[in-house]
Amino acid sequence: MSRVDIGVVSDVRSGSRVGVLVSDVAREWTIGEMAKAARVTVRTLHHYDRLRLLVPSSRSMSGHRRYRVADVHRLYRILSLRSLGFPLSAISQLLDPDAGMALLNVVAAGGTFGNPAWLRPH
C-alpha cells in the first residue's frame, strides 16, 4: 500500500500550528494521535465533539473516537479559523456546508452577516 501525505501543514503566515500526518490511505487516528499531531489537548477534541464541530468519523467497538482524513482536514480548518480569532460559534457557521459559502461571500465582500460582532472590522 502506498503512503500518502494528507497535506496537513499550516500556512506559512500562521506559523507551524499543525504537524504533518503521513498515513496509509485507509488510516484512522485515535484521539490521542490526533491531539498530538495537531498540538491540541484531548479535552479540546472532546469539546469540539460535544459542540458537533468535529465529530469523529467512527468509533471503535469499545466506543473510542476514530478520526479519518476528512476529520483531519476539518480540524485544520477549525484551528486556522481559531488562529484568526473567530469564536467557535462562528466557525460552526463558517464550516456549515449550507450556510458557510454564503457567509464567506459576505465576509469577502466586506459586509456582515446579520451584523454579528465577530464580523465587524476592528
C-alpha positions, 0 to 999 in steps of 0.5 A, spaced: 500 500 500 502 506 498 503 512 503 500 518 502 501 525 505 494 528 507 497 535 506 496 537 513 501 543 514 499 550 516 500 556 512 506 559 512 503 566 515 500 562 521 506 559 523 507 551 524 500 550 528 499 543 525 504 537 524 504 533 518 500 526 518 503 521 513 498 515 513 496 509 509 490 511 505 485 507 509 488 510 516 484 512 522 487 516 528 485 515 535 484 521 539 490 521 542 494 521 535 490 526 533 491 531 539 498 530 538 499 531 531 495 537 531 498 540 538 491 540 541 489 537 548 484 531 548 479 535 552 479 540 546 477 534 541 472 532 546 469 539 546 469 540 539 465 533 539 460 535 544 459 542 540 458 537 533 464 541 530 468 535 529 465 529 530 469 523 529 468 519 523 467 512 527 468 509 533 471 503 535 467 497 538 469 499 545 466 506 543 473 510 542 473 516 537 476 514 530 478 520 526 479 519 518 482 524 513 476 528 512 476 529 520 483 531 519 482 536 514 476 539 518 480 540 524 485 544 520 480 548 518 477 549 525 484 551 528 486 556 522 479 559 523 481 559 531 488 562 529 484 568 526 480 569 532 473 567 530 469 564 536 467 557 535 460 559 534 462 562 528 466 557 525 460 552 526 457 557 521 463 558 517 464 550 516 456 549 515 456 546 508 449 550 507 450 556 510 458 557 510 459 559 502 454 564 503 457 567 509 464 567 506 461 571 500 459 576 505 465 576 509 469 577 502 465 582 500 466 586 506 459 586 509 456 582 515 452 577 516 446 579 520 451 584 523 454 579 528 460 582 532 465 577 530 464 580 523 465 587 524 472 590 522 476 592 528 
